Amino acid sequence: MRHHAVAIESTGYALWFHALMQRLGHTLVVGDAAKIRATVVRKTKTDRRDARHILRLLSEDRFPTIWVPDPRVRDLRALVAHRMRLVRVRTMLRNGVHAIALNYRLTLGRSLFTRYGLAQLYRKRGDARAAADAEAQLAKTWIGDRALLEVSRL
């Protein structure tokens, strides 16, 4: 089987194509779509004309390539982005629990999330519905903490 250079415009939904070309042993060259479009004046945009234009740019060694991270780097970036989202959610949930505690003039800071802090919060709040709200909020926080721990281990 002969190996060829394959050129495409950059798009966010072509990772499957990147993997396929790598598996088949072809060299994939990804170009900056905006720069490719800027190098030609066209009345109508068609796939056939785009393909001819990309071929012309490649043959004239003017194809505006961009760097595409390898699959390992892409996976690590995705994990970091996911972890950042989890941290934001956990912070939002903890802030909610702190707001509930502040409504009862309970200022324990970080120790609010210890057994002592939770006991203080439940003691200050006599009403069962409010206690259930705080407990649900805390359960979400603990789930977020476990998810963060799992992502951090990867």
Stockholm file with secondary structure:
# STOCKHOLM 1.0

chainA/1-154         MRHHAVAIESTGYALWFHALMQRLGHTLVVGDAAKIRATVVRKTKTDRRDARHILRLLSEDRFPTIWVPDPRVRDLRALVAHRMRLVRVRTMLRNGVHAIALNYRLTLGRSLFTRYGLAQLYRKRGDARAAADAEAQLAKTWIGDRALLEVSRL
#=GR chainA/1-154 SS CCCCEEEEECCTTCHHHHHHHHHHTCEEEEECHHHHHHTCCCSSCCHHHHHHHHHHHHHTTCCCBCCCCCHHHHHHHHHHHHHHHHHHHHHHHHHHHHHHHHHTTCCCGGGGGSHHHHHHHHHHCCCHHHHHHHHHHHHHHHHHHHHHHHHHHC
#=GC SS_cons         CCCCEEEEECCTTCHHHHHHHHHHTCEEEEECHHHHHHTCCCSSCCHHHHHHHHHHHHHTTCCCBCCCCCHHHHHHHHHHHHHHHHHHHHHHHHHHHHHHHHHTTCCCGGGGGSHHHHHHHHHHCCCHHHHHHHHHHHHHHHHHHHHHHHHHHC
//
